[in-house]
Every structure is written in structure tokens, then in C-alpha cells.
């Protein structure tokens, strides 16, 4: 998990209330929401993957399927990882980059002060020539990053997002899938999601980041309220863009719940954060490898998890 701030779990009562509200909202808006044309995407994020593709290959061998999407994180002013993207493509996948602006001013980005960097990046993506999923300033509805809730205004975020998308389009980088990524709603830590929405004309997919931290967590508790909140203002396809089930949370027992939730809510799929952390409940061991029970169930679930056609640009 890339987040480093300590996150406080919402109370059980709050989660139950949000989940119930989520079910009611989804029931009200479901007829208006177009289902994704293809679901079943399997993604992964591995430590050290841009240096060596071996961790991704090891994951594929362990679960019995090549990932459709491979996520990596990029710092501001870092170039597009074209070599890594080519490796992902050679294995039948699509690269997914989350660009982290760090402490760079989003107002300055919106004002064009970083256009030289962005034009260079857009040109590199265009030269790659295959689909690329691009996210920027993810989890902005949370209060743990300088570009997010209570640190940067939603209006400034929206202006920066629209500026980046517009610039890429001006550079003819038409092979980009724009992924607008929020964190799951966490009472006291996140703001209203819709405030950060840049508009359907600037977004291809919606991403939701979230984790199973505790044994008490279910898909409906953790994700349904956020899915319902998103569905109020857009019918864009949703993917769980960073997801993990911790060993402490009872990984093996919760994996079927994840797959069932993805299917039931007609999501595009999920990107598994396959990394080991050891810093308390919020940064636990998310890896499948090394947990034979969890891995066996994950492989079993994949047998009926339809692999979609490759993304096309």
C-alpha cells in the first residue's frame, strides 16, 4: 500500500449504516447505470517490478494467469517507464501508472508551469503506442496526502486534472485510459467524493482503493458505500484500483467475498497489491505467495473469473 499515514478504522456501527445506505442508493440508481462491456480484469502491483519483471512473472505463475493490468507508482518529474510498459505488453497486459505529484502545487500544474514535463510524458506515452491506464493524485478525497482533502481544494484538483487530460489530448496521446481514483469512504478521514469529480468528459474509468484490514470486514461494508456514492453522479465503469486482503484479516476466507462483490456490482475487476508490509494493522502482509490456503482459493476463484479481451487503443 502506498499510503503511509496512519488510518483509523471507522466504527462497526458506522460501517453498517454506510453499507445499508449504499444498498439503498444502488437500488435506486441501478437502472440508470450502464454495465461495463467487459469485466474480469486481474491486475497486480509488485515491489521492484520496474527494475525486474520477475515479481510479476512469479505472481502469474502462482495464480495460474497472467495479469491483465500491472500497476506501478511514479513520482512527479519521473519519465514514463517505456521499457517496463513494453514488458507488460509482451506478457499480454496493460501498464497502469499512478502519478504521485508529491508536494508539487496542483495550482501550478493547472496554470501550466509544468507543461514541458507533461508534454514530454505525453509524447512518451504516445510513442509507446499501446493502451496505458493513467491515474493522477489518487485518493484525493482522503486527508493523508498534500493534494487531498483538507490540504488542497477540490476546485484546484479538478483544474489540474482537466489541464493534464487536455494537454495529453492536444499532444495526440489518444491511447490513454484516464483513471480517476478515490479511496473508500472512511468517516472522519474522507470528504465528499463528488466534490473532486472533473466531469465525465475527462474520465474513462473510476478507480476505488480499499483494503480488508480486519476479519469483520466484508465487501459490502468496505466498498458498497463508495460504489453507491460514485453511482450517484456517474455511470463510468469502476475498477478496484488498489486492493488487498491482509493475513490478519483472514485472507483465505475473504477472497471469495471479494470476487463475489466484483461480480455482483458489475465492476471491471481489481488490482491486487501483492506486497508484504509489517507495520501494524494498516500495513500488514497482503501477499498471496507464501499463504498456501489463500493462494489455493484465489486460483479456484480465477477458474470462473472470465478473462476479458485485451484492451485496445
C-alpha positions in Angstrom: 0.0 0.0 0.0 1.5 3.3 -0.9 -0.3 5.2 1.8 1.9 5.9 4.8 -0.3 7.9 7.0 -2.0 6.1 9.9 -5.6 5.4 9.1 -8.2 5.0 11.8 -10.8 2.3 11.1 -14.4 3.5 11.1 -16.5 2.1 13.9 -18.5 -1.0 13.2 -21.8 0.9 13.5 -20.7 3.5 11.0 -19.7 0.8 8.5 -23.0 -1.0 8.9 -25.0 2.2 8.4 -23.0 3.2 5.3 -23.4 -0.3 3.8 -27.2 -0.2 4.3 -27.3 3.3 2.8 -25.2 2.1 -0.1 -27.5 -0.8 -0.8 -30.5 1.6 -0.9 -28.7 4.1 -3.2 -27.5 1.4 -5.6 -31.1 0.0 -5.8 -32.3 3.4 -6.7 -29.8 4.3 -9.4 -29.0 0.8 -10.8 -31.4 1.0 -13.8 -29.6 4.2 -15.0 -26.0 2.7 -14.8 -24.6 1.1 -17.9 -22.7 -2.1 -17.1 -19.1 -2.4 -18.3 -18.8 -4.1 -21.6 -16.2 -6.4 -20.2 -15.3 -7.4 -16.6 -12.9 -9.9 -15.1 -9.7 -7.8 -15.2 -7.0 -9.0 -12.9 -4.3 -6.6 -12.0 -1.3 -6.6 -9.7 1.3 -4.3 -8.1 4.6 -5.8 -7.1 7.6 -4.4 -5.3 10.6 -3.8 -7.5 8.7 -4.6 -10.7 10.1 -1.8 -12.8 13.6 -3.0 -12.1 12.9 -6.6 -12.8 9.7 -8.2 -14.2 10.3 -11.4 -12.3 8.0 -10.5 -9.4 5.1 -10.1 -11.8 6.0 -13.4 -13.6 6.2 -15.1 -10.2 2.7 -13.8 -9.3 1.4 -15.0 -12.7 2.9 -18.5 -12.1 1.5 -18.7 -8.6 -2.1 -17.7 -9.5 -2.1 -19.5 -12.9 -2.9 -16.5 -15.0 -1.1 -13.5 -16.5 -2.3 -10.2 -15.1 -4.3 -8.0 -17.5 -3.1 -4.9 -15.7 0.2 -4.1 -14.0 0.3 -1.1 -11.7 3.3 1.0 -10.8 3.7 4.3 -9.0 5.5 7.2 -10.5 6.9 10.3 -8.8 6.4 13.7 -10.2 9.1 14.6 -12.9 9.7 10.9 -13.4 9.6 9.8 -17.1 7.2 7.2 -18.4 8.6 3.7 -17.9 8.5 2.7 -21.5 10.8 -0.3 -21.1 8.6 -1.7 -18.3 5.4 -0.9 -20.3 6.8 -2.9 -23.2 7.5 -5.8 -20.9 3.9 -5.7 -19.6 2.6 -5.6 -23.2 4.8 -8.5 -24.2 3.1 -10.6 -21.5 -0.4 -9.6 -22.7 -1.0 -6.9 -20.2 -1.7 -3.2 -19.9 0.6 -0.8 -17.9 -1.1 1.3 -15.2 0.7 4.2 -13.8 -0.4 6.2 -10.8 1.4 9.6 -10.9 2.1 11.0 -7.5 2.5 14.8 -7.5 4.0 14.8 -4.0 4.3 18.4 -2.8 4.1 19.9 -6.2 1.5 22.6 -6.3 -1.7 21.5 -8.2 -2.5 25.1 -8.8 0.9 25.5 -10.6 0.1 22.4 -12.6 -3.3 23.8 -13.6 -1.6 27.1 -14.5 0.7 25.4 -17.0 4.0 25.7 -15.1 4.8 22.1 -15.6 3.7 21.8 -19.2 7.2 21.0 -20.5 7.3 17.9 -18.3 3.8 16.9 -19.1 4.3 17.3 -22.9 7.4 15.1 -22.7 5.5 12.5 -20.7 2.5 12.6 -23.1 4.9 12.2 -26.1 6.5 9.1 -24.4 3.1 7.6 -23.8 2.0 8.3 -27.4 5.3 6.8 -28.7 4.7 3.6 -26.7 1.7 3.1 -29.0 -0.5 0.8 -26.8 -3.1 1.4 -24.2 -1.9 2.9 -20.9 -4.0 3.4 -17.8 -3.0 6.8 -16.2 -4.1 8.0 -12.8 -3.1 11.2 -11.1 -3.2 12.3 -7.5 -5.0 9.2 -6.3 -7.1 9.1 -3.1 -7.6 12.9 -3.2 -10.8 12.5 -1.1 -8.6 11.4 1.8 -6.7 13.7 4.2 -3.3 11.9 4.2 -1.7 13.4 1.1 -0.9 17.1 0.4 -3.0 17.1 -2.8 -6.1 15.8 -1.0 -9.0 16.6 1.3 -8.3 19.5 3.8 -5.0 20.3 2.1 -6.0 21.2 -1.5 -9.3 22.5 -2.6 -11.4 20.2 -4.9 -11.6 23.1 -7.4 -7.8 23.2 -7.7 -7.6 19.4 -8.1 -10.3 19.5 -10.8 -8.5 22.3 -12.7 -5.2 20.4 -12.6 -6.8 17.1 -13.7 -8.6 18.8 -16.6 -5.4 20.6 -17.6 -3.4 17.3 -17.8 -6.1 15.5 -19.8 -6.4 18.4 -22.2 -2.7 18.7 -22.7 -2.4 14.9 -23.4 -5.2 15.2 -25.9 -3.5 18.2 -27.6 -0.4 16.1 -27.9 -2.4 13.3 -29.6 -1.9 10.8 -26.8 -5.1 9.0 -27.6 -4.0 5.7 -26.1 -4.7 6.8 -22.5 -7.4 5.3 -20.3 -7.9 8.1 -17.7 -8.5 6.5 -14.2 -9.9 8.9 -11.6 -9.1 7.2 -8.2 -10.7 7.7 -4.9 -10.3 6.0 -1.5 -13.1 4.1 0.1 -15.2 6.4 2.2 -13.9 6.5 5.8 -15.9 8.6 8.3 -13.8 11.5 9.6 -10.9 10.9 7.1 -12.5 11.5 3.7 -14.5 14.2 2.1 -17.5 14.1 -0.3 -16.3 12.3 -3.4 -18.4 14.2 -5.9 -16.6 17.5 -5.0 -13.5 16.1 -6.7 -15.2 14.9 -9.9 -13.7 16.5 -13.0 -16.6 15.5 -15.3 -17.3 12.5 -17.5 -15.5 14.1 -20.4 -12.2 13.9 -18.6 -12.5 10.4 -17.1 -12.6 6.9 -18.7 -12.8 4.7 -15.6 -13.3 5.3 -11.9 -10.9 3.6 -9.5 -11.6 2.8 -5.9 -8.8 1.9 -3.5 -9.5 -0.1 -0.3 -8.4 -3.0 1.8 -9.7 -5.7 4.1 -8.0 -4.8 7.4 -10.0 -6.9 9.8 -11.8 -10.2 10.0 -15.1 -8.3 10.4 -14.7 -6.6 7.0 -16.9 -7.7 4.1 -17.1 -6.4 0.6 -20.4 -4.7 1.3 -19.1 -3.0 4.4 -15.8 -1.8 2.8 -16.8 -0.9 -0.7 -20.5 -0.7 -1.3 -21.0 2.8 0.3 -18.3 4.2 -2.0 -19.7 2.5 -5.1 -23.1 3.9 -4.3 -21.7 7.4 -3.8 -19.9 7.2 -7.2 -23.0 5.9 -8.9 -25.0 9.0 -7.8 -23.1 11.2 -10.3 -21.5 8.9 -13.0 -22.1 5.6 -14.7 -18.4 5.3 -15.8 -17.0 1.7 -15.3 -15.5 1.1 -11.9 -12.4 -0.9 -11.1 -10.9 -1.6 -7.6 -7.6 0.0 -8.4 -5.7 -1.0 -5.3 -7.0 -3.8 -3.2 -5.6 -6.3 -0.7 -6.8 -8.7 1.9 -4.4 -9.0 4.8 -3.3 -12.1 6.6 -4.6 -10.6 9.8 -8.0 -10.1 8.1 -8.2 -13.8 7.3 -7.1 -13.6 3.7 -8.2 -17.1 2.6 -11.7 -16.8 4.0 -12.3 -13.3 2.5 -11.1 -14.0 -1.1 -14.4 -15.5 -2.3 -16.2 -12.4 -0.8 -14.0 -10.1 -3.0 -14.7 -12.0 -6.2 -18.4 -12.2 -5.4 -18.6 -8.4 -4.7 -16.8 -7.6 -8.0 -19.3 -9.7 -9.9 -22.4 -8.6 -8.1 -21.6 -4.9 -8.7 -20.6 -5.3 -12.3 -17.1 -3.9 -11.7 -14.3 -4.1 -14.3 -12.1 -6.1 -11.9 -9.4 -5.4 -9.4 -5.7 -4.7 -9.0 -4.2 -6.8 -6.2 -1.5 -5.1 -4.0 0.8 -8.1 -3.8 3.3 -6.8 -1.3 4.5 -7.5 2.2 4.3 -4.8 4.8 4.9 -5.2 8.6 3.8 -2.0 10.3 0.6 -2.7 12.2 -3.0 -3.5 11.1 -2.9 -0.9 8.2 0.3 -2.1 6.7 0.2 -5.9 7.0 1.1 -8.8 4.7 -1.0 -8.6 1.6 0.9 -11.1 -0.5 -0.7 -14.3 -1.8 2.6 -16.1 -2.3 3.6 -17.8 1.0 0.0 -18.3 2.1 -0.9 -21.7 0.6 -4.6 -21.6 1.7 -5.2 -18.1 0.3 -3.4 -18.9 -2.9 -5.4 -22.1 -3.5 -8.7 -20.3 -3.0 -7.6 -17.4 -5.3 -6.7 -19.8 -8.0 -10.0 -21.6 -7.6 -11.9 -18.3 -7.9 -10.0 -17.4 -11.0 -11.3 -20.5 -12.8 -14.7 -18.9 -13.0 -13.5 -15.3 -13.3 -13.8 -14.6 -17.0 -10.7 -13.1 -18.6 -11.7 -10.1 -20.8 -10.3 -9.3 -24.2 -7.1 -7.3 -24.2 -7.5 -3.5 -24.0 -7.2 -1.8 -27.4 -6.1 1.7 -28.2 
